Amino acid sequence: MQAMDMMPMVADLIGSTSESVGWLVHLFNSALFGAIFALLFGRWIGDLGPAAVLGLLYGVFWWLVGALWIMPAWLGMSEMIFEIGNAQWQSFVGHLFYGLLLAVTYVLLAPRLARR
């Protein structure tokens, strides 16, 4: 998103144009959605394979709901809702990476955290 100069648009979700605020909003959402993933699916995933698939699906879900629906609707860009172009495909890849990284990190860290 940084490379596509999208952070000011993310900041606009809370009425700012600051790139730094955009990063804070995006990181907050990522942490929130990561916690939701752990709460919803944590008890069912223990192996990397199923976790990776679930993480990829979770990334696709947030791409569809967040990037293609909520964000353009929130910003008053109704003509962009579910509109898919080059920027949206780049966003898709980013959301896949997020979901995969989230799930793999969860599977690797959850047992260590549970021991404490």
Rosetta blueprint (number, residue, H / E / L):
1 M L
2 Q L
3 A L
4 M L
5 D L
6 M L
7 M H
8 P H
9 M H
10 V H
11 A H
12 D H
13 L H
14 I H
15 G L
16 S L
17 T L
18 S L
19 E H
20 S H
21 V H
22 G H
23 W H
24 L H
25 V H
26 H H
27 L H
28 F H
29 N H
30 S H
31 A H
32 L H
33 F H
34 G H
35 A H
36 I H
37 F H
38 A H
39 L H
40 L H
41 F H
42 G L
43 R L
44 W L
45 I L
46 G L
47 D L
48 L H
49 G H
50 P H
51 A H
52 A H
53 V H
54 L H
55 G H
56 L H
57 L H
58 Y H
59 G H
60 V H
61 F H
62 W H
63 W H
64 L H
65 V H
66 G H
67 A H
68 L H
69 W H
70 I H
71 M H
72 P H
73 A H
74 W H
75 L L
76 G L
77 M L
78 S H
79 E H
80 M H
81 I L
82 F L
83 E L
84 I L
85 G L
86 N H
87 A H
88 Q H
89 W H
90 Q H
91 S H
92 F H
93 V H
94 G H
95 H H
96 L H
97 F H
98 Y H
99 G H
100 L H
101 L H
102 L H
103 A H
104 V H
105 T H
106 Y H
107 V H
108 L H
109 L H
110 A H
111 P H
112 R H
113 L H
114 A H
115 R L
116 R L
